[in-house]
Amino acid sequence: MRRVLGISGTPRKNGNSECLLNAALEPFAEAGWEIRRMLLSERQISPCTGCETCVKRKSCCLHDDMDAIYEAYEWCGAVVISAPAYYRNVPAQLKALMDRTFAAKHQPLKGKLGGAIAVGRSASGGGQTNVLEAIHNFYLSSGMLCVPGELNGVTVSADGPGDVLRRPDKLEQARVLGRNILRYSPFVSSDY
């Protein structure tokens, strides 16, 4: 059975990032994949302390909701991350997840597929490009393969919670990203 991990990197529950993530996961549900959603609005992930215990022990000394993320990394065959732009970068909650992934020394994401979605307040200068770059760099650092949406990742301009639900074109772009990951999935290991 195929498995996808969806990570909503926003601290805001039911925000635009989460709505777009749900749209991106729809094609997986239609294709019969197992889906896990990790909503960082519901998780507590402490920032990396830089202690380097993981270098010696091959695991993180901090134990919080990141333990469930480590397990989900092993479980999945693909990852979709959706995040808003906070001060032209990813939110602190998502950055903590990215930094703490360093402790997974055996590279559980290596060779897996990843897609990215970014939401910002304005069409120009909202920080979406920086967010996509941060997510794609995370994927590449983890040994993953970045899958494009229509062009690169999905970028959306939206302000208030749920604004994106009035943008069927942007919801469809998120679905295109999901379909593209499905299209590439036969080319990666079927162990997931």
C-alpha positions in Angstrom: 0.0 0.0 0.0 1.3 3.5 -0.8 1.6 6.0 2.0 1.8 9.8 2.1 2.7 12.1 5.0 1.1 15.6 4.9 2.6 18.2 7.1 0.8 21.5 7.8 3.6 23.8 8.9 1.4 26.6 10.3 0.6 27.2 13.9 -2.8 28.4 12.8 -5.5 25.7 13.0 -7.7 25.5 9.8 -5.5 28.1 8.1 -5.0 28.5 4.4 -1.9 26.2 4.5 -3.9 23.4 6.0 -6.7 23.9 3.4 -4.2 23.6 0.6 -2.6 20.6 2.2 -6.0 18.9 2.3 -6.5 19.7 -1.4 -3.1 18.3 -2.3 -3.9 15.0 -0.4 -7.2 14.5 -2.2 -5.6 12.7 -5.2 -3.9 10.3 -2.8 -7.2 9.4 -1.2 -8.7 8.9 -4.6 -5.8 6.6 -5.5 -6.3 4.5 -2.4 -3.1 5.7 -0.6 -2.9 5.7 3.2 -2.7 9.3 4.5 -1.2 10.7 7.7 -1.6 14.3 8.5 0.7 16.0 10.9 -0.7 19.4 11.9 2.0 21.5 13.6 -0.8 23.6 15.1 -1.6 20.5 17.2 2.0 19.4 17.9 4.8 20.5 20.3 8.2 20.3 18.8 11.0 21.9 20.7 13.8 23.6 18.8 17.1 21.8 18.3 19.5 22.7 21.1 22.7 22.0 19.1 23.9 19.6 21.8 25.0 17.0 19.1 23.9 14.1 21.3 22.4 12.7 18.1 25.8 12.6 16.5 27.0 10.2 19.3 23.7 8.3 20.0 22.2 8.4 16.5 19.0 9.7 18.0 17.7 13.0 19.5 17.8 13.4 23.3 14.7 15.5 23.2 11.4 13.6 23.4 8.2 15.4 22.3 5.9 15.2 19.3 8.9 14.9 17.0 9.1 11.2 17.9 5.8 10.7 16.0 7.3 12.6 13.0 10.4 10.3 13.0 8.1 7.3 12.9 6.0 8.8 10.1 9.2 9.5 8.1 9.8 5.7 8.2 6.2 4.9 7.3 5.7 7.2 4.3 6.8 7.0 0.7 6.0 10.7 -0.1 5.7 13.9 1.9 3.7 17.1 1.2 4.6 20.1 3.3 2.4 23.3 3.2 3.4 26.4 5.1 2.7 30.1 5.3 5.4 32.7 4.9 6.3 34.2 8.3 8.6 37.2 8.0 9.6 35.8 4.5 10.5 32.4 5.9 8.9 29.2 7.2 7.2 29.4 10.6 9.3 28.5 13.7 7.3 25.3 14.2 8.3 24.0 10.8 11.9 25.2 11.1 12.1 23.2 14.4 10.9 20.1 12.6 13.4 20.6 9.8 16.3 21.2 12.3 15.3 18.2 14.4 15.3 15.9 11.3 19.1 16.1 11.5 18.9 13.6 14.4 17.6 10.9 12.0 21.1 9.8 11.0 19.9 6.9 8.9 18.1 9.3 6.5 14.6 7.8 6.6 13.4 10.2 3.9 16.2 9.3 1.4 14.8 8.5 -2.1 11.2 9.6 -1.2 9.1 12.1 -3.1 8.3 15.6 -1.7 6.0 18.4 -2.7 5.8 22.0 -1.4 3.1 24.6 -0.9 3.6 28.1 0.3 1.1 30.8 1.2 1.8 34.5 1.6 -0.1 37.7 2.0 0.8 39.3 -1.3 1.5 38.1 -4.8 4.8 39.9 -4.9 7.1 40.0 -2.0 5.0 37.8 0.3 7.8 35.4 0.9 6.3 32.3 -0.8 9.4 31.8 -3.0 11.6 31.7 0.2 9.3 29.2 1.8 9.4 26.9 -1.2 13.1 27.2 -1.3 13.4 26.3 2.4 11.1 23.3 2.0 12.9 22.1 -1.2 16.3 22.6 0.5 15.0 20.5 3.4 14.0 17.8 1.0 17.3 17.8 -0.8 19.3 17.8 2.4 17.2 14.7 3.4 18.0 12.9 0.1 14.5 13.4 -1.2 13.3 14.0 -4.8 11.4 17.3 -5.2 8.3 17.0 -7.3 6.9 20.2 -9.0 3.4 21.4 -9.1 2.4 23.3 -12.3 5.8 25.0 -12.4 7.7 24.6 -9.2 5.9 24.2 -5.9 2.5 25.7 -5.3 2.4 29.4 -4.3 -0.7 31.2 -3.2 -1.6 34.7 -2.0 -4.2 34.7 0.8 -4.6 36.7 4.0 -7.4 35.7 6.3 -8.1 32.2 7.5 -10.0 30.2 4.9 -9.5 32.8 2.1 -8.1 30.2 -0.1 -11.3 28.3 -0.1 -12.7 31.0 -2.4 -9.9 30.3 -4.8 -10.8 27.1 -6.7 -7.8 27.7 -9.1 -5.3 27.6 -6.2 -7.0 24.5 -4.7 -6.7 22.9 -8.1 -3.0 23.8 -8.2 -2.5 21.9 -4.9 -4.3 18.9 -6.4 -2.0 19.0 -9.4 0.9 18.8 -7.1 -0.6 15.7 -5.5 -1.3 14.1 -8.9 2.3 14.8 -10.0 3.7 13.0 -7.0 1.4 10.1 -7.8 2.7 10.2 -11.4 6.3 9.9 -10.2 5.7 7.3 -7.5 6.2 4.3 -9.7 9.8 5.4 -10.2 10.7 5.1 -6.5 10.8 2.1 -4.2 7.6 0.2 -3.8 8.5 -0.7 -0.2 6.3 2.2 1.1 
